Amino acid sequence: MSETDSKPIVLLIDDSVDVHRLVKARLRSEPYGIISASNADEGVAFATEQMPTLILLDLDMPGCDGFETLRRLKADSKLCNIAVIIVSGIENSADKVTAFDLGAVDYVCKPIDFGELRARIRSALRTQQLLSLLATRAEVDGLTGLGNRQQFNRRWEQEVSAFQRYGTPLSMIICDIDHFKKINDSFGHPAGDEVLQGFGKVITQSIRATDVACRFGGEEFVVIMPHTGAADAQIVAERIRESLSAVTFPRHPEHRVTVSIGVAGLSGLLPGLTKERWVEFADKALYSAKHGGRNRVVIADMQAGAPTLTPAKAG
């Protein structure tokens, strides 16, 4: 692991070798790593590859200047949220207004006062950390720690778009805890919350790091599984089902909790299939699992257009 792997990364884009050497020397004790680019093209390429937390951008560069570089950064959906501090040898009000209008978070003049620069970088990094935390929490379910419906909508759109572009396998699993209302009614809402949290842990322990688990709403959960066909998704679904069945909950140790699961997956393109239609297939499979006796997995035969029931394992 490199020194910068565990630290925020600051990317310095400047055509002056002396500025790079000076900045690295004067900021070497700061709690972030510094990487260098000598022109706009190299800087944008490094930003795309390294995804720095902050960019220090020289305004006066030959060819593509700082303003045009800033426009390129802000026009890229992957890079537009990176904080940019403009560094300029000219203290010009019009340049400052332009920089802020284009999306810069700060403006520092040369010759650089490194005490001031340190303070401005720290302030920008704190702001980025808070913004990142807010963005993360906006997509996290407060009870289970899994993604929420908003995160599911965003990630599902991304994964289906990638599937439609490349045709790589993709599956989704929808889970609904059986008789959840009875748990709340019989043992109280704290017991219900305990089950939801416990099931969230079961899902997390049963899936890969590349899968996306979200609380879909109420007692319903969904898992997005990139690069996974329906047969492999079924194996994971059965693992989730069996694992939950084996959990003992302290508030009602004698009561076994089970889950019904629908799976909808494809290993190749299906003409006319939308992300909404895909969710409908998974919902239909879940519906069949519920009405087929619960505590089982149903696979949606998406090619045939109707869900096919798979036998539940004994448990």
Phi, psi and omega in degrees: 000132180281166183297329184275352185297325184261006181241159168300152180249131174249124179259123177259119177250109184202142182276356182264120177296323180296321179296317179300314182296317182293314181298315180295323180291317185281338182250013186296336181271358182283155185277048175207156177268152180238127174241156190237145171221142187260355178204175186297313183299315179295321180296315179295321178296315178296320179298318180295321183281317187264340183048064181295160176283329186214146176238129169263117190240117176290138182277322186260089177235146178292153181077251179272110184281182184297322179297314181293324176297318179297320177300318180296318180296314184285341178276348181267122184298334180278335187251349191296338182267001176287131179291139180233127172253122178281137175240122186223147176276357182238124176268094186232123183300320181296320178296320179297316179299315179299315181300313180292322178296328180278351174117005176294148180264344181198169184217121182239137182260148173268151358295143189287128169271106190289335172296316178293317181298317178303314182297319181290322177294315179300317179297316180295320180293321177297317180297316179297322179296316179294319179296320178295319179296316179297318180296320180294313183292334178293341181245017182243134175287124187295333183275313187261341184080358176279176173295157176259189183298324179297316178295319178301312182302317182292311184289325180294319177298318179297314185290322178292323177298317178295321178298315180294332181279318188248342179074016177287150183304147179208137178222159170225147179241131174244128183240140176225120182294130184288137174051041184294324180300324179293328177296314178297316183293322185274323188241354179098159182295326174301324177293321177297318177298322178298320178294316179299316179294318180295321179292324175301319178293321178300314180298312182302319181285345185261348186246173179273165178295333181278348177279159182238115180255131182223150169274117187281334181148135180060236180259019182254134182231156180222145176234125174265129185235091177295152176056035183223124176277175185297322182296316178290324177296325178298320179299316179295319180299318178294324178297317178297314182299312182293322181295317179296320181299334182271353183282136173254124181262128187303327184283342178207068186298337181276350185257117179275133179259132180237171183218144173256142188223136172247140181235133175225115183215156179222148175251003178201168185295146175233110185305136175081359182283126176256165178296327179291319180294324178298316178297323178298320177299315179295321178297318179296321177295318177297318178301318179295323178296318180296313185275356176264006177125356180065175180051050180204169180246135176239133178258130177276121174280090187288334178291321180277341178087011179216143180291143178247127183284130173254140184299138174284143175286154180297141179175000000 
